[in-house]
């Protein structure tokens, strides 16, 4: 049974427990000495580990994706916790509980899915409602949709993360229809529900989140359009104009060519989906990074590489 989690590790403490190897790199110092860089994770977070002695030998004992038992000590390095690892042994599959090593959404997945389906039932445009019902009547799609993460490392990186993100985006989109005039609500919500549907095939997520071959070579935006085309083809007389606007919404939801969108948003609904999607992803990333910052003596997180900034946690009360 696992007893020590990443969130609980403190500088100066011994750490003897199991962790998932999220990454492993053999490196060399300026003097030519070998050492191992490790990213060790469990359901509460990720911590950097270093093996300084006998690195070449330990490198052969385990690989990325393995669960290992370590004998280590926590240290503070650049305002973050790091582990100096002394001993390692690989743990057999039957000895572990997978739920200890991969985070899941805090909410109830079935309840979240029911909430999303409730939005489907609100769609008044028959072809759009039929399209969404066709997606969610497909057991293979639903099974993967309930489990998939929304990203590899930026936001909603957990079991059920894609569902959580999609529901959050849909709720926010619904609010915009009450604030702005001239919005096609049915098109907006349908696009919000389907904007990331291709991610069920973009990632593999049995243990580590990583890109599939399809994910690397094609990507979720194009795969989402392909899925849309396939489902729309099963609905008799699906309006081509509506299909075109939905394709555009999926193709443009990353906003710019720089961030992977083949097209920039050119409809009101596509523009709103892009900004709401971006907002939800970045708020989640901020929140999770603040939660994972383990230095209780600082009001700031460590430097966030993707945001390129330190994040203010708020004034801490010291006792």
C-alpha positions as CSV (number, residue, x, y, z in Angstrom):
1,X,0.0,0.0,0.0
2,X,1.3,3.4,-0.9
3,X,1.8,5.7,2.1
4,X,3.8,8.7,0.8
5,X,2.4,11.0,-1.9
6,X,4.2,13.7,-3.8
7,X,2.1,16.5,-2.2
8,X,3.4,15.4,1.2
9,X,7.1,15.2,0.5
10,X,9.1,17.7,2.5
11,X,12.8,18.7,2.4
12,X,15.0,16.7,4.8
13,X,12.6,13.7,5.0
14,X,13.4,10.2,3.9
15,X,11.1,8.9,1.2
16,X,10.7,5.1,0.8
17,X,7.7,4.4,-1.4
18,X,6.5,3.7,-4.9
19,X,6.2,6.1,-7.8
20,X,5.5,6.1,-11.5
21,X,8.4,7.0,-13.7
22,X,6.9,9.7,-16.0
23,X,10.3,10.4,-17.6
24,X,13.9,9.2,-17.4
25,X,17.0,10.8,-19.0
26,X,20.6,9.7,-18.7
27,X,22.8,12.9,-18.6
28,X,26.4,13.8,-18.0
29,X,28.0,16.5,-15.9
30,X,30.7,18.8,-17.3
31,X,33.3,16.5,-15.7
32,X,31.8,13.5,-17.6
33,X,30.1,11.8,-14.6
34,X,26.8,10.2,-15.5
35,X,23.5,10.8,-13.6
36,X,19.8,10.1,-14.1
37,X,17.1,12.8,-14.3
38,X,13.8,11.4,-13.2
39,X,10.2,12.7,-13.2
40,X,8.4,10.7,-10.6
41,X,4.6,11.0,-10.2
42,X,1.5,9.8,-8.4
43,X,-2.1,10.9,-8.3
44,X,-1.2,14.0,-6.3
45,X,1.6,15.5,-8.5
46,X,5.0,15.1,-9.9
47,X,8.5,15.6,-8.4
48,X,11.9,15.7,-9.9
49,X,14.4,13.0,-8.9
50,X,18.2,12.6,-9.3
51,X,20.3,9.5,-9.2
52,X,23.9,10.6,-8.8
53,X,25.7,7.4,-8.1
54,X,25.9,4.3,-10.3
55,X,23.6,6.0,-12.8
56,X,24.6,3.7,-15.7
57,X,23.7,0.6,-13.7
58,X,20.4,2.0,-12.4
59,X,19.5,3.0,-15.9
60,X,19.2,-0.7,-16.9
61,X,16.9,-1.6,-14.0
62,X,13.8,0.4,-15.0
63,X,12.3,2.4,-17.9
64,X,9.8,5.2,-18.4
65,X,6.3,4.0,-17.5
66,X,7.5,1.6,-14.8
67,X,6.4,1.7,-11.2
68,X,9.5,1.8,-8.9
69,X,10.2,1.6,-5.2
70,X,12.7,4.2,-4.2
71,X,14.9,4.9,-1.2
72,X,15.4,8.7,-1.3
73,X,15.7,11.9,0.6
74,X,13.8,15.1,-0.1
75,X,15.8,18.3,-0.6
76,X,14.8,21.9,-1.5
77,X,16.2,23.2,-4.8
78,X,15.3,26.5,-6.3
79,X,12.1,26.8,-4.2
80,X,10.9,23.3,-5.2
81,X,11.2,19.8,-3.7
82,X,13.6,17.4,-5.3
83,X,14.5,13.8,-4.5
84,X,17.9,12.5,-4.2
85,X,17.4,8.8,-5.0
86,X,19.8,6.2,-3.5
87,X,18.2,2.8,-4.3
88,X,15.6,1.7,-6.8
89,X,13.7,-1.5,-7.5
90,X,11.0,-2.2,-10.1
91,X,7.6,-3.1,-8.7
92,X,5.5,-5.8,-10.3
93,X,2.1,-5.0,-11.8
94,X,0.1,-7.2,-9.5
95,X,1.6,-5.3,-6.5
96,X,0.2,-1.9,-7.3
97,X,-3.1,0.0,-7.4
98,X,-3.1,2.0,-10.6
99,X,-5.4,4.6,-9.0
100,X,-2.5,5.7,-6.8
101,X,-0.4,6.9,-9.7
102,X,-2.7,8.6,-12.1
103,X,-5.0,11.5,-11.0
104,X,-8.7,11.5,-11.7
105,X,-11.2,14.4,-11.7
106,X,-12.6,15.3,-8.3
107,X,-16.2,15.2,-9.5
108,X,-18.3,12.2,-10.3
109,X,-17.7,11.2,-14.0
110,X,-21.2,9.8,-14.5
111,X,-22.9,12.8,-13.0
112,X,-20.8,15.1,-15.2
113,X,-21.7,13.1,-18.3
114,X,-25.4,13.3,-17.4
115,X,-25.0,17.1,-17.1
116,X,-23.5,17.3,-20.5
117,X,-26.2,15.1,-22.0
118,X,-28.8,17.5,-20.5
119,X,-27.4,20.2,-22.7
120,X,-27.8,17.9,-25.7
121,X,-31.5,17.6,-24.9
122,X,-31.8,21.4,-24.9
123,X,-30.7,21.7,-28.5
124,X,-33.8,22.7,-30.5
125,X,-32.3,22.4,-34.0
126,X,-33.2,18.8,-35.1
127,X,-30.1,18.0,-37.2
128,X,-27.7,19.3,-34.4
129,X,-29.5,17.4,-31.7
130,X,-29.5,14.3,-33.9
131,X,-25.7,14.8,-34.5
132,X,-24.9,15.0,-30.8
133,X,-27.2,12.0,-30.0
134,X,-25.3,10.0,-32.7
135,X,-22.0,10.8,-30.9
136,X,-23.3,9.8,-27.5
137,X,-25.1,6.7,-28.6
138,X,-21.8,5.4,-29.8
139,X,-20.5,3.3,-26.8
140,X,-16.9,3.3,-28.1
141,X,-16.8,7.1,-28.2
142,X,-18.5,7.5,-24.8
143,X,-16.2,5.0,-23.1
144,X,-13.1,6.9,-24.3
145,X,-14.7,10.3,-23.8
146,X,-15.3,9.6,-20.1
147,X,-11.7,8.5,-19.5
148,X,-9.6,10.7,-21.7
149,X,-7.5,13.6,-20.4
150,X,-7.8,17.0,-22.1
151,X,-4.1,17.5,-22.6
152,X,-0.7,15.8,-22.0
153,X,0.7,18.3,-19.6
154,X,-1.0,21.7,-19.6
155,X,-4.6,21.5,-18.3
156,X,-7.1,18.8,-17.1
157,X,-4.4,16.2,-17.2
158,X,-6.4,13.4,-15.5
159,X,-8.8,10.6,-16.0
160,X,-12.0,12.3,-17.0
161,X,-10.2,15.6,-17.8
162,X,-11.7,15.9,-21.3
163,X,-15.2,15.5,-20.0
164,X,-14.6,17.9,-17.2
165,X,-13.2,20.5,-19.6
166,X,-15.9,20.0,-22.2
167,X,-18.7,20.4,-19.6
168,X,-17.0,23.5,-18.1
169,X,-16.7,25.1,-21.6
170,X,-20.3,24.2,-22.5
171,X,-21.6,25.8,-19.2
172,X,-19.6,29.0,-19.9
173,X,-20.8,29.1,-23.5
174,X,-24.4,28.8,-22.3
175,X,-23.7,31.9,-20.1
176,X,-22.5,33.9,-23.1
177,X,-25.8,33.3,-24.9
178,X,-27.5,35.1,-22.0
179,X,-25.1,38.1,-22.2
180,X,-24.6,38.7,-26.0
181,X,-27.2,39.1,-28.7
182,X,-27.1,37.5,-32.1
183,X,-25.6,34.2,-31.1
184,X,-26.8,30.9,-32.6
185,X,-27.1,29.1,-29.3
186,X,-27.6,25.6,-30.8
187,X,-24.6,25.9,-33.1
188,X,-22.5,27.4,-30.2
189,X,-23.2,24.6,-27.7
190,X,-22.9,21.9,-30.3
191,X,-19.5,23.3,-31.3
192,X,-18.5,23.5,-27.7
193,X,-19.4,20.0,-26.9
194,X,-17.6,18.6,-30.0
195,X,-14.6,21.0,-30.2
196,X,-12.1,18.6,-28.6
197,X,-13.8,15.3,-29.5
198,X,-10.8,14.2,-31.5
199,X,-8.7,14.0,-28.3
200,X,-10.2,10.6,-27.5
201,X,-7.9,9.4,-30.3
202,X,-5.1,11.9,-29.9
203,X,-3.8,10.5,-26.6
204,X,-3.0,7.2,-25.0
205,X,-3.7,7.2,-21.3
206,X,-3.5,3.7,-19.9
207,X,-0.7,4.8,-17.5
208,X,1.2,7.8,-18.9
209,X,-0.5,10.4,-21.0
210,X,1.2,10.5,-24.4
211,X,0.4,11.1,-28.0
212,X,-0.8,8.3,-30.2
213,X,0.6,7.9,-33.7
214,X,-2.6,9.5,-35.0
215,X,-2.2,12.3,-32.4
216,X,1.3,13.2,-33.6
217,X,0.7,12.8,-37.3
218,X,-2.8,14.2,-37.6
219,X,-3.9,15.8,-34.4
220,X,-7.2,16.2,-32.6
221,X,-8.5,19.1,-34.7
222,X,-8.4,17.2,-38.0
223,X,-9.6,14.0,-36.3
224,X,-12.5,15.9,-34.8
225,X,-13.5,17.2,-38.2
226,X,-13.3,13.6,-39.6
227,X,-15.5,12.3,-36.8
228,X,-18.0,15.1,-37.4
229,X,-18.1,14.3,-41.1
230,X,-18.7,10.6,-40.4
231,X,-21.5,11.2,-37.9
232,X,-23.1,13.8,-40.1
233,X,-23.2,11.4,-43.0
234,X,-25.4,9.1,-41.0
235,X,-28.1,11.7,-40.6
236,X,-30.4,12.1,-43.5
237,X,-30.3,15.5,-45.2
238,X,-27.9,17.0,-42.7
239,X,-27.6,20.7,-43.8
240,X,-24.3,21.4,-45.6
241,X,-24.2,25.0,-44.4
242,X,-24.5,23.8,-40.8
243,X,-21.9,21.1,-41.3
244,X,-19.5,23.7,-42.8
245,X,-19.9,26.1,-39.9
246,X,-19.3,23.3,-37.4
247,X,-16.2,22.2,-39.3
248,X,-14.9,25.8,-39.2
249,X,-15.6,26.0,-35.5
250,X,-13.5,22.9,-34.8
251,X,-10.8,23.9,-37.2
252,X,-10.4,27.4,-35.7
253,X,-10.8,26.8,-32.0
254,X,-7.1,27.1,-31.2
255,X,-7.3,30.6,-32.6
256,X,-4.2,31.0,-34.7
257,X,-2.0,29.1,-37.1
258,X,0.8,29.4,-34.5
259,X,-1.2,27.3,-32.1
260,X,-2.4,24.6,-34.5
261,X,-5.6,26.0,-36.0
262,X,-5.7,25.7,-39.8
263,X,-8.1,28.6,-39.8
264,X,-8.7,31.6,-37.5
265,X,-12.2,32.2,-36.2
266,X,-14.4,33.9,-38.8
267,X,-17.8,33.4,-37.2
268,X,-19.2,34.8,-34.0
269,X,-19.7,31.3,-32.6
270,X,-16.2,30.2,-33.5
271,X,-14.7,33.3,-31.9
272,X,-16.6,32.7,-28.6
273,X,-15.7,29.0,-28.5
274,X,-12.0,29.8,-29.0
275,X,-11.8,32.3,-26.2
276,X,-13.9,30.3,-23.8
277,X,-11.8,27.1,-24.5
278,X,-8.6,29.1,-23.9
279,X,-10.0,30.7,-20.7
280,X,-11.0,27.4,-19.2
281,X,-7.7,25.7,-20.0
282,X,-5.6,28.5,-18.6
283,X,-7.7,28.9,-15.4
284,X,-7.4,25.2,-14.8
285,X,-3.6,25.3,-15.4
286,X,-3.2,28.2,-13.0
287,X,-5.2,26.5,-10.3
288,X,-3.4,23.2,-10.6
289,X,0.0,24.8,-10.6
290,X,-0.8,26.8,-7.5
291,X,-2.1,23.7,-5.8
292,X,1.0,21.7,-6.7
293,X,3.4,24.4,-5.4
294,X,4.8,22.9,-2.2
295,X,6.8,25.7,-0.8
296,X,4.5,27.0,2.1
297,X,7.0,29.7,3.0
298,X,6.6,31.6,-0.3
299,X,3.7,33.6,-1.7
300,X,4.8,32.6,-5.2
301,X,4.9,29.4,-7.2
302,X,8.1,28.2,-8.9
303,X,8.6,29.5,-12.5
304,X,5.9,28.2,-14.9
305,X,7.7,27.3,-18.1
306,X,4.7,27.5,-20.4
307,X,3.2,30.7,-18.9
308,X,6.7,32.1,-18.7
309,X,6.1,33.7,-15.3
310,X,5.9,33.1,-11.5
311,X,2.3,33.0,-10.2
312,X,1.2,34.7,-7.1
313,X,-0.5,32.4,-4.7
314,X,-1.7,35.1,-2.3
315,X,-0.3,36.2,1.0
316,X,0.4,33.2,3.3
317,X,-0.3,33.3,7.0
318,X,2.7,32.1,8.9
319,X,2.5,30.7,12.5
